[in-house]
Amino acid sequence: TLDIAKDIAEGVSKHCPGLGTDITWAFYLERHGWLTASPIIDTTKQIHGNKQ
């Protein structure tokens, strides 16, 4: 469980849309107990209809 508090772990799906499906998220548990999340952009995928 990576020592993440249950209430924080349960809130992740609420505050990180697309987690586990469309979007990859990077997480960092900082020393004060705040969990920071950032979406990782896949630049190889098509964005807003633009072909790459």
Secondary structure, DSSP 8 states (H G I E B T S, - for coil): -TT--HHHHHHHHHHSTTBTTTBEEEEEE-TTS-EEEEEE--TTS-BTTB--
